[in-house]
Amino acid sequence: MSQNLVSVSLSNEDLAALDAALSTVEQKLAGLLELSVEQRRTLNKMGDKSEAFCRQALILLTENRQILPPGLDLAEAEQDLRSLDQLRPRFARLRRLVANADDTEMALGSDILNFALDGYAVAKVIGKGAALETMKEAMSARYTRRRGEPPKP
């Protein structure tokens, strides 16, 4: 029988509330940026070890502001660190939601495809009549394969 990995049913009100919530998230995070591939490649990237160094450097420089030349904006660096600390847990939540959304989208598609393949197999074996013949012809052009093989492009 067909698989049923997931069942999701949202009312129109649920969808409207979801859209409103997403609009709010987009508005609140309007300052996020999108880096080009080249920018991603060339930027210095802060990892776990370098983050500890950066935090220590900011503490040291905060305690010794007099050594900073005018071109180094300590206040901006401190604000960047505060923003990073505030946003990280929210980004983690967003990543989990996106991962779950991707998995749910894949599962829904798989459920639909498996049902359609099972239905086609039944129609192919026992289906008679003009409507079923039309469906069989249309589907056979796309799915003339054995179960488990990838669909034709």
N, C-alpha and C positions, 0 to 999 in steps of 0.2 A: 504494500500500500504506500501511498504518498507520504513523504515526511511532512512534519509541521514543527519546524524549529522555533517559530515565534508567531505569536498572534498579537497584533497591535491594532487597536481601534480607537480613534480619536474623533470626538464630536466636532462640529463646526465651531462651537464655543472654545473647545480645547485648542483647536488650530489657531483661532484668533488670539487667544491668550498667549500661545507659544510665539506667534508672530510679533505680538506686542512686546513680549519679554526679550526676544532677539533684537528688536529695534532698540530697546533700551540698552542692551549690552553693546550694540554697535555705536549708539550715541555716546555712551559713557567711555568707550574705548576708542573714540574717534582719533585720538593721538597716536595710536599704534601705527607703525610704518611697515612697508613691504620693501625688503631689500632685494636688489637685483642679484643675479647669480654672481656677477663680478664682485659686488659689494660683500656678499657672504664669503667669497673666497679670500678676499684681501683683508677683511677686518681682523684685528686682534680679538681672540675669543677668550673669555674668562671661564676657566674650569674650576673644579673644586679646590685644587692647590693654589691657583692664582687668585681665587676669590679670598682665601685666607690672607694672602699677601696684600691684596687691595684693601681689605678691611683694616689690617694693621697699619698700612701706609696712611690711610685716611685718619686714623686715630693719631698717629705720629704728627701728621701735618696739621691737624686741628689743634694739637697742643703746642705747635711751633709755627703759627701763622706768619710770624715775622720773617721766616726764611723764604716764603713763597714770592716769586716774581709776580707782578701785576697780571700777566697773561694767563696764569693758572687759576681757574675759577673753582676754588674749593667748595663754595656754596653749591654750585651746580653738581659737582661730583657727589656731595653729601645728599642732595635731592635725588640724584639718580639711584643711589644706594637705597634710600628710603622707598622710592618707587618700586625698585626691584623686590625689596622685602615685602612690600604690600601686595604686589601683583603676583608673585610666584605661586602662592597657594591657589589663587584664582585661575592662573594659567594651568596649573595641574588639574583642577576640576574641569576646565574646558577641554584639556587633552583627553581626560577620561570620557567625557561626553562625546567628543568627536570619535574616539575609538569605538565606543558602544554604538554610535550612530552608524559608523562604517560596517561594523559586524552585523547590526540589525538589517541594514540595507542589503548586505550580502545574503543573509539568511532568508529574508523575504524573497529576494530574487531566486534563490535556490529552491525554496518551497514552491514558488510559482512554476519554475521550469520543470521540477520533478512532477508536479501535478499534470502539467501540460503533456509531458512525455508519457506518463501513465495513461492519461486520457486518449492520447493519440494511439498508443499501443492497443487499447481496448477498441477504439473506433476502427483501427486497421484490421483487427481480427474479426469482430462481429458486426461492425457497422454496415448497414445497407440503407439506401435512400439517397436522394439527390443532395441533401444538405451535408450528409456525412461523406459522400463521395467528393464533394467540393472541398470539404475540410481536409480529407485524407490527401487529396491532390496538392493542396496548398502546403500542408505540413510535410508531405513526403519530399517536396522540393527542398525543404530546409533541413529535415531530420531523417535522412536515410542512413542511419547509423545504428550500431548496437549500443545498448546501455553502457555507460561508463566512458564512451569515447567523447571527445569534445565536439560541440556543434560546428558545423561548417560555417565559414565566414560569410 
